[in-house]
Structure formats: C-alpha cells, structure tokens
Amino acid sequence: MKRNTFAALVALSVTFFASGAQSAPDMHSVVRGGRLYDNLSLELKIRTPNQFNPVFKTQQVRASMPDTWRCVQCHGWDYKGVNGFSGINGKAKADPAAIVAILKDANHKGFDDLLDEVDRVDLANFVAYGQNDMAKLLDLSTRSKKDLGASEKVFATVCANCHGLSGDKLRDIPPLGDNARQHPVQSMHTLINGHPGGEMPALRTLNEDTVAKMLAYMQTLPTVNLPGSIANGGRLFDDWQVQTGRIQAISNPTYPKTSYYFNVPSETWRCKECHGWDYKGDKGQNAKGNHFTGIKGLREMAGADPQKIVGILRSSVHLFGNVMKYRDLLDLANFVSYGQVDMDKIIDPRTGLARGDAVQGTAHYRTMCIACHGADGHFVAKRTLGRIAKDEPWHAVHTIMNGHPDDYMPALRELDPKVISDILAYTQTLPTKR
C-alpha cells in the first residue's frame, strides 16, 4: 500500500485511541507529529544543524549532536521527560494552538529554520491528542503473552513483507525482536505512529489491545545469530565495500595522508589496512612496510560492549555511520568484540610459519578445500594459496575463519584452532607458482 493511500485512510478513520481524546482530529496529522517527535530530520529528510542544540548541557548529557535535535531526547518515549527536561504528558488534551506557541518560544528557538507551520501543527496535534499511556500498554503487553495467535496473523500480513517473518530482514535497523525486548516503549511509539522517513504504516487505527499484543509477539522473535554475525563481521573487516557492494569513490578522509595507500580509496576504507590481519595495528605485522599507518590495533577491544564499538565506528574517527548500515556496523562490532583470535597461537610472529602439523592438515584440506581450490591450491582469483599462505599467513587464517567477502567460501571459525593451524601448515607447502 502506498504511503499517501494509507495516510488518506488514516485521516478518514474515526477509530482513535489516543488517551482521553474527546474528538478525533486529522489522524494523519497526529501520526506525522509522532514521527516528527521521534526524529524530525528523518521525517523531513533534512540535515540538523552542525552543532548541539543550545538547550542541552552537553557536558552532562551524553547524546550525539543530531540526537539533541530530537524531541524524544528531551521528553522521552513515555512522554514524561528525560535528561533533566520536563515531559509533555501535562499537555495532553491541551489546545494545539497553545502548544504551537510553545514550539516557538525561546527553548525551541533553534527549531525556527527546521520546522514550518504545518510541522508545528502536526507536532502540537500529537502532543494534544496522540500521547498514550505507555505503562498501561506495557501492562497489557505483559498480560497478552499467552494469547498471541491474532498478533502473529497481523505481523505476518502487515509487517512481514518488509521485516520478514523473523523480523530481521532489514539491515538498516536492529532485528525487531531485539528492539522490542530492549526498548519496548520506543517500539510501542513506533508501532502506533510509524517510522520517521519510512513507509511503515501507523497502527494507531487498531485498538490498544491489538497493539500491545503486537509488542508481545515481537518480543518472541529471534535475536541476531551471533556466530553468523561474527563471521560476516570478519568479512566486513576484510573488505566491507566488496561485501556490501557499496564502493567508495574517494579515499577515507581519516586515513593518514602520509601512508602509502592514501590515494587508493579501495584500500583506505578497509579495516585490515589500519588494524592489520593480526589485529595489532602498528604493534604487529603493520609496524613496517607499505601497510604501516601508525594506527593502533584493536586487540584491547576484544570483549568490549558491541554497542560501544558501534558508537566508535560511527564517530568522526571512522565515519562508517555514513557509509554502512546498522546491521553491518553491529556485525563488525561483534567481530571486534567476540571474533578476534590470538594469531600468535597459530602463527610464529617472527617467521610467519604455522605452528600446526602439515601432515594432519593434508586430510582436512583434501576434504574441505580441494573441491574449490584444487589439489595444488591454484584455483583462486589472483595468487595461489601457497603464495598467500607463505607471504600473508595472517590474511590466510583470517579468511579461513571468516570466509571471503562476497564469495561462497564458508567460514570455518567453529573448527578447533589446532585444525586451522594444521590447514595453514599444509597450504604453506603448496606451490607458489601456477
């Protein structure tokens, strides 16, 4: 269903469950106001000012610059206020014209160039008529967990076309199951009003019980498959441009200008180029040669909170938030946190020789690898396996464990590390020339 068609149906609907409303306003205005409240820059498709919202005491509130321009960052998903700001729940049923006046006061001065009069009216209609009692809805959701049959039908018909039956089809956002479990109130707001800037239908026309049960059903959906996420993150670490098909035409502006590959965009965006195949950066195999950048490794991030790592990837240090989707960032973060291995246990860092047994590795290679790579390791795109294993053993191990970007090669990280070392030892005996 097209967005305009759905909006027209919503506007005509008289089914309306905003708490305490006496009469139904233009429901399209209400739900659009709910999306503006969530993220006005996404809904309006504009850039927010390149500075923090002046009403924020940024030294006390940890929020990204764009987020300080979101209504929800001040007033909360439950509309009761957050970060020291008052809520909007006291303005439920208020005169929308009076709310429009508030949106023009000194506390909202920074929004003068972002919102036009229609935007302010929609926001005011949401504040006046669109707030819901989130505590009540969450209680309904909790009590609905044993009766989800109807909700499954609604999800399978209304939601699954975009989100998939498991709720993890879209890579721009977290899986719906995770989001519903971790952020239930935010999920409820989105269910009711739709997603800013998207084509998600607003379910405000359904009754409270149906929406609450929908949240309960979403909380049963699966989480990210962690092993699969880690392996994909390893391929992204190798070359996320190839893995995702989002090739960059210009070099990463944060890549050191004095480094050898500065004018090669395909290299400057690769994680391995800065942090090395052994993940030690300037303290490991990238300490010298053409791949030296002076950038430290990421071994110290092993075991760190993946969401913290996502924040680092989105920061001005990496700029990956501008070029990668959320799920790609999460997969890369999961690899950094959970997927790194101690290469020194597999490879002698001084000689580059595998610590494994080549005789034992023969059987493994000839069962798992020979079909694609051939008996002599010749069936690869550029160099033979023997050459890669001898010249870049750390690269070889990373690829054995995580697979190759945009390729059918399986990730073998579930094998015993001893087997990985044995396979490497055997491939180092293969011919280096075709």
C-alpha positions in Angstrom: 0.0 0.0 0.0 1.4 3.4 -1.0 2.1 5.9 1.8 -0.4 8.5 0.5 -3.1 5.9 0.2 -2.6 4.7 3.7 -2.5 8.3 5.0 -5.8 9.0 3.4 -7.4 6.0 5.0 -6.0 7.0 8.4 -7.2 10.6 8.0 -10.8 9.3 7.3 -10.8 6.8 10.1 -12.8 7.5 13.2 -11.2 4.7 15.2 -8.9 6.5 17.6 -7.4 5.5 20.9 -5.2 8.4 22.0 -5.7 8.6 25.7 -8.5 10.8 26.8 -9.3 12.3 23.4 -12.7 13.9 23.2 -12.9 14.2 19.4 -10.8 12.8 16.6 -8.5 15.3 14.8 -6.9 14.7 11.5 -5.2 11.4 12.3 -2.6 11.8 9.6 -1.5 15.0 11.4 -1.3 13.1 14.7 0.8 10.2 13.5 3.0 12.5 11.4 3.5 14.5 14.6 4.5 11.3 16.3 7.2 10.7 13.7 8.4 14.2 14.0 8.6 13.8 17.7 10.8 10.7 17.1 13.2 12.1 14.6 12.3 15.2 12.6 15.4 15.1 10.4 14.5 11.7 9.1 10.8 12.6 8.7 11.6 15.8 6.9 14.7 14.4 5.1 16.8 17.4 6.2 20.2 17.8 8.0 20.1 19.0 11.5 22.4 21.9 12.5 26.1 21.1 12.8 26.1 22.0 16.5 24.5 20.8 19.7 21.0 22.0 20.5 21.8 25.0 22.8 19.2 23.9 25.4 21.4 20.9 26.2 24.1 20.9 28.8 26.2 18.6 26.7 28.8 18.1 29.4 26.1 16.4 31.4 24.0 14.6 28.8 25.7 12.0 26.6 24.0 12.3 23.2 25.2 12.6 19.7 24.9 16.0 18.1 22.0 15.1 15.7 20.1 13.4 18.6 20.0 16.6 20.6 17.6 17.9 17.9 15.1 15.1 18.5 12.0 15.9 20.7 12.3 12.4 22.3 15.8 13.2 23.6 14.3 15.8 25.9 10.8 14.5 26.6 11.2 10.7 26.5 9.5 7.8 24.8 7.0 7.7 27.7 6.5 11.5 27.3 7.4 12.1 31.0 10.7 13.8 30.4 14.3 12.6 30.4 17.8 14.1 30.8 16.5 16.7 33.2 13.8 18.0 30.9 10.1 18.1 31.8 7.7 15.8 30.0 4.9 16.6 27.5 2.3 14.5 29.3 0.9 17.5 31.1 -0.1 18.9 27.7 -2.3 16.0 26.7 -5.8 17.5 25.8 -4.3 21.0 25.7 -5.2 23.5 23.0 -3.0 22.7 20.0 -2.7 26.4 19.2 -1.1 26.9 22.7 1.3 24.1 22.0 2.3 25.7 18.7 3.1 28.8 20.6 5.4 26.8 22.9 7.2 25.4 19.9 8.1 29.0 19.0 9.4 30.0 22.4 13.0 30.6 23.5 13.5 27.0 24.5 12.7 25.9 20.9 14.5 28.8 19.1 16.8 26.5 17.3 13.9 24.8 15.5 12.8 28.0 13.7 14.6 27.0 10.5 13.8 23.3 10.8 10.0 23.4 11.2 7.4 25.1 9.2 3.9 25.9 10.4 2.4 22.6 9.2 5.1 20.7 11.0 4.4 22.6 14.3 0.7 21.9 13.9 1.3 18.2 13.4 3.6 18.1 16.5 1.0 20.0 18.5 -1.7 17.6 17.5 0.4 14.7 18.5 1.2 16.3 21.9 -2.5 17.1 22.4 -4.2 14.0 21.0 -1.6 11.4 20.3 0.1 10.5 23.6 -0.7 7.1 25.0 -0.4 5.7 28.5 2.8 3.6 27.9 2.6 2.0 31.4 -0.9 0.7 30.6 0.1 -0.6 27.2 3.1 -2.4 28.6 0.9 -4.0 31.3 -1.5 -5.1 28.5 1.5 -6.5 26.6 2.8 -8.5 29.6 -0.7 -10.0 30.2 -1.0 -10.9 26.5 2.0 -13.2 26.2 -0.1 -16.3 26.3 -2.6 -15.2 23.6 -0.6 -14.2 20.6 -2.3 -16.0 17.7 -4.1 -13.0 16.3 -1.0 -10.9 16.7 1.0 -13.4 14.7 -1.5 -13.1 11.9 -1.3 -9.3 11.9 2.5 -9.4 11.9 2.6 -12.0 9.1 0.3 -9.8 6.9 1.1 -6.2 7.8 4.7 -6.3 8.9 6.5 -9.4 7.4 6.6 -8.1 3.8 9.2 -5.5 4.9 10.7 -7.0 8.1 10.5 -10.7 7.2 8.7 -13.4 9.3 11.6 -13.4 11.7 11.8 -9.6 12.0 15.4 -9.4 10.8 15.1 -8.8 7.1 16.0 -5.0 7.1 19.7 -4.3 7.8 19.2 -0.6 8.5 17.7 -1.3 11.9 18.2 -3.9 14.7 16.1 -7.1 14.5 12.6 -6.3 15.7 12.8 -9.0 18.4 15.9 -7.4 20.0 14.4 -3.9 19.7 11.1 -5.0 21.3 12.9 -6.7 24.2 15.4 -4.0 24.8 13.4 -0.9 24.0 9.7 -1.8 24.5 8.4 1.8 25.0 10.2 3.1 21.9 8.9 0.1 19.9 5.3 0.9 21.1 5.7 4.5 19.9 6.9 3.3 16.5 4.1 0.7 16.2 1.5 3.4 16.9 2.9 6.2 14.7 5.2 4.6 12.1 8.9 5.1 11.5 10.1 8.6 10.6 11.0 8.9 7.0 9.8 5.4 6.1 6.8 3.8 4.6 5.8 1.8 7.7 2.0 2.1 8.3 0.9 3.6 11.6 -1.2 1.1 13.6 -3.0 3.8 15.6 -6.2 2.8 13.9 -6.0 -0.6 15.7 -7.2 -0.8 19.3 -4.9 -0.7 22.3 -5.2 -4.5 23.0 -4.0 -5.3 19.4 -1.0 -3.0 19.5 0.0 -4.3 23.0 -0.2 -7.9 21.8 1.8 -7.0 18.7 4.6 -5.8 21.0 4.3 -9.1 23.0 4.6 -11.1 19.8 7.6 -9.1 18.5 9.3 -9.9 21.8 9.2 -13.6 20.9 11.1 -13.0 17.6 14.7 -14.3 17.4 17.8 -12.3 18.1 20.8 -11.9 15.9 22.6 -15.2 15.2 25.8 -14.3 16.9 28.2 -16.8 15.1 26.8 -15.7 11.7 27.1 -12.0 12.7 30.7 -12.5 13.8 31.7 -14.3 10.6 30.0 -11.6 8.5 31.8 -9.0 10.6 35.1 -10.7 9.8 34.3 -10.4 6.1 33.4 -6.8 6.6 36.7 -6.3 8.4 38.5 -7.7 5.3 36.6 -5.5 2.7 33.2 -4.2 3.6 32.9 -2.4 0.3 33.1 -5.7 -1.6 30.9 -7.5 0.9 28.1 -4.9 0.8 28.6 -3.6 -2.8 28.9 0.0 -1.6 32.2 1.0 -3.3 33.6 4.4 -2.2 34.9 6.7 -5.0 37.1 8.8 -2.7 39.6 8.0 0.0 38.6 7.9 3.6 39.4 11.4 4.9 40.6 10.0 8.2 43.2 7.7 6.6 46.7 9.1 7.3 47.7 11.2 4.3 51.4 10.2 4.6 50.6 6.5 4.2 51.4 4.5 1.1 47.8 3.8 0.0 46.3 7.3 0.7 45.3 7.8 -2.9 43.7 4.3 -3.2 40.1 4.6 -2.0 39.5 0.8 -2.1 42.3 0.4 0.5 41.8 3.4 2.7 38.3 2.2 3.8 39.4 -1.4 4.7 39.6 -2.1 8.4 42.5 -4.5 7.9 44.5 -1.7 6.3 44.7 0.2 9.5 44.5 -2.6 12.1 46.3 -5.4 10.3 45.4 -9.1 9.7 46.8 -9.9 13.2 44.6 -7.1 14.6 47.6 -5.5 16.3 47.9 -2.4 14.1 51.3 -0.6 14.5 52.4 -3.2 17.1 52.1 -6.1 14.8 52.7 -7.0 11.1 51.7 -3.5 10.1 54.5 -2.0 12.1 56.5 -1.6 8.9 56.2 -1.7 5.1 53.6 -0.3 2.7 50.8 -1.1 5.2 52.2 1.0 8.0 49.7 3.7 9.1 50.8 4.3 12.7 47.3 3.4 13.8 47.0 1.1 16.8 45.4 -2.3 16.8 42.0 -3.3 18.2 43.1 -6.3 20.4 42.1 -4.2 23.5 38.5 -4.0 22.2 38.1 -7.8 22.5 35.2 -8.4 24.9 34.0 -4.8 24.8 30.3 -3.9 24.6 29.4 -4.2 20.8 27.2 -1.1 21.1 30.1 0.9 22.4 32.1 -0.3 19.3 29.2 0.7 17.0 29.5 4.2 18.5 33.2 4.3 17.7 32.6 3.1 14.2 30.0 5.9 13.7 32.3 8.6 15.2 34.4 11.1 13.3 37.4 8.7 13.7 35.9 6.2 11.3 32.9 7.9 9.6 31.4 4.4 8.9 27.9 5.6 10.0 27.7 7.5 6.8 28.5 4.5 4.5 27.4 1.3 6.4 24.0 0.1 7.5 23.3 -0.5 11.2 23.4 -4.3 10.9 26.7 -4.1 9.1 28.1 -2.0 11.9 26.7 -4.4 14.5 28.3 -7.4 12.7 31.6 -5.6 12.5 31.4 -4.7 16.2 30.5 -8.3 17.1 33.6 -9.5 15.2 35.8 -7.0 17.0 34.4 -8.0 20.4 34.0 -11.7 20.0 35.7 -12.8 16.8 39.3 -11.9 17.2 41.8 -14.7 17.7 45.3 -14.6 19.1 47.2 -15.1 15.9 50.4 -15.8 17.8 49.0 -19.2 18.9 48.5 -20.2 15.3 51.5 -18.5 13.6 55.0 -17.8 14.8 55.1 -13.9 14.5 58.8 -13.9 13.8 58.9 -16.5 10.9 55.3 -16.4 9.7 55.3 -20.2 9.8 52.2 -22.1 11.0 52.5 -23.8 14.4 50.4 -26.7 13.1 51.1 -30.1 11.6 51.2 -30.1 7.8 50.6 -33.9 7.7 47.5 -33.6 9.8 46.4 -30.6 7.7 46.6 -32.7 4.5 43.4 -34.7 5.3 41.5 -31.6 6.3 42.5 -29.7 3.1 41.7 -32.6 0.8 38.2 -32.9 2.3 37.1 -29.3 2.8 39.1 -27.2 0.5 40.1 -29.2 -2.6 36.8 -29.0 -4.4 37.1 -25.2 -4.9 40.8 -24.6 -4.7 42.2 -27.7 -6.4 44.8 -30.1 -5.2 47.6 -27.6 -5.6 45.7 -24.5 -4.5 45.7 -23.0 -8.0 42.0 -22.2 -8.3 42.0 -18.7 -6.7 41.5 -15.3 -8.3 45.0 -13.8 -8.2 47.6 -15.7 -6.3 47.9 -19.4 -5.4 47.0 -20.5 -1.9 50.6 -21.5 -1.4 51.8 -17.9 -2.1 49.1 -16.3 0.2 49.8 -18.8 3.0 53.6 -18.1 2.9 53.5 -14.3 2.2 50.4 -13.4 4.3 49.7 -16.2 6.7 47.7 -13.9 9.0 45.5 -13.0 6.0 45.1 -16.7 5.2 44.0 -17.5 8.8 41.5 -14.6 8.9 40.0 -15.8 5.6 39.8 -19.5 6.7 38.0 -18.5 9.8 35.6 -15.9 8.3 35.3 -16.6 4.6 36.0 -14.3 1.7 34.0 -11.1 1.1 31.1 -11.6 -1.4 32.1 -15.2 -2.0 30.7 -18.6 -1.3 33.7 -19.7 0.8 32.5 -21.0 4.2 33.6 -19.5 7.5 35.4 -22.3 9.4 35.7 -20.5 12.7 33.9 -23.3 14.5 36.7 -25.6 13.8 39.3 -26.3 16.6 42.1 -23.7 16.3 44.5 -26.7 16.0 42.8 -27.7 12.8 43.0 -24.2 11.4 46.8 -24.2 12.2 47.2 -27.6 10.6 45.4 -26.5 7.4 47.6 -23.4 7.2 50.7 -25.5 7.8 49.7 -27.7 4.8 48.9 -24.8 2.5 52.3 -23.4 3.2 53.7 -26.5 1.5 51.7 -25.9 -1.7 53.3 -24.5 -4.9 53.7 -20.7 -5.0 53.5 -20.6 -8.8 50.8 -21.8 -11.2 
